[in-house]
Each structure stands twice: as C-alpha cells, then as structure tokens.
Amino acid sequence: MVIAIDGPAGSGKSTVARMIAEKLGFYFLNTGSFYRAYTLSALDRGIDPLDREKVLENARSITLSVKDGNVCIDGRSEEGRLHSPLVDKYASPVSSDPRIRDMVNSSVRKIAEGLDIVTEGRDTTTVVFPDADYRFYFDASPEIRARRRLAEQPGLDYETVLQGIIERDRMDREKAVGALKIADGAIVIDTSLLTLNQVCEKVLNALRCTSA
C-alpha cells in the first residue's frame, strides 16, 4: 500500500508522514530529501548549485540510500544537515532539472516496490505515485510556515524566512516539471491551526473512512 502526501514546504508533511508510518508500521520515504541530498552534496564539494551540468555530474557520482527513514549519501546519514538555510535556498532550483527528477523518481519507486509505505514530497501524488492508494495534500499559510521554521531554527529573521517561503512557493508552482499543485481526488488538509497530532488523526480518520 502507498500513502502519499504532498504540499508546500513547512506544511507538516515530513513530521506527520513519519508519525503515520510509525503508527501503521509502514516504511517512511521522504522524496524531497533526495533533492536536498543532491543539493547538500554539491555544496559540500564547492559546486555552484545553479550549475545544472556540474550538479548532475556530481549526482551521478554519488549513491543515495535510505536507512531507518534517513537519507544517506554514500552510506553516511546526512538527515540532520538537509534543512540548513543554504540547502533550503537551493533545493528548489536543483529539483527543477528534469534529469535530477528522473533520477529521484526512479530511486524512490524502486525502494517502494513490495513495501507498505508512507511517502511525502512536493509532487508525490501527481508525478511520483499518481496511483497511490491514498493521496493527501497538506497546506498552511506562509506566515504559519515561517513561524514553524523559526521554532525549528531560532535566531533566523522572520521576514527573511517568510519571503524565502513565498519565493519558494512561487518557484515550485511555476516549475515546468513536477509543479506544486493539488492532485485530482486528493484529500486536502489545512494544517495552519492544527497540532501535529490533530493532523495525524485527520489522516488516520480518512484512511478508516475510505477503507470501511
């Protein structure tokens, strides 16, 4: 079974997907982390993340894998470094390259074969797993998402974070491939005023209702 969740950055996809996977005993797979991993690797090697050819060359030279729900680069877990401000800034441009997207999509589909999974990412329900058994779209206002980011990374400037989120949303919606949008038939949940537990319960209730 595949449960797919997508929506804009900061809407609660990753945390809730992990919670759902744990409650159901499913495998957690975060597709967005693969793009972040390619971005992080490029930055670590001094590669300009906007240089598509060099980023692609580097991506082809490394191996990404998943262990215990964490993305590893050449066997080393880098999960804790995937949400730095620089990775936040460049992950979207890196993910806009169709060749990188093909690499990620092939990888996650292969990992998912024969597994019960909960997966999340910006185009998970529209491109990666359009035939998922259950599809959800999480949303939240940019202001709420900015405050959530500040709670995770104290010391950042609110207006800078907010403008970064608004700009990323614009870029994600305007992508020629894998643009951010609500899939036909997806269950939409506005997480703005909900706790993580409340969002999780809404997802579980939806699964119970549709499987009854």
Sequence and secondary structure as in RCSB ss.txt:
>XXXX:A:sequence
MVIAIDGPAGSGKSTVARMIAEKLGFYFLNTGSFYRAYTLSALDRGIDPLDREKVLENARSITLSVKDGNVCIDG
RSEEGRLHSPLVDKYASPVSSDPRIRDMVNSSVRKIAEGLDIVTEGRDTTTVVFPDADYRFYFDASPEIRARRRL
AEQPGLDYETVLQGIIERDRMDREKAVGALKIADGAIVIDTSLLTLNQVCEKVLNALRCTSA
>XXXX:A:secstr
 EEEEE STTSSHHHHHHHHHHHHT EEEESHHHHHHHHHHHHHTT  TT HHHHHHHHHHS EEEETTEEEETT
EE GGGTTSHHHHHHHHHHHT HHHHHHHHHHHHHHHTT  EEEE TTIIIIISTT SEEEEEE  HHHHHHHHH
HHSTTS HHHHHHHHHHHHHHHHH SSS     TT EEEE TT  HHHHHHHHHHHHHHHH 
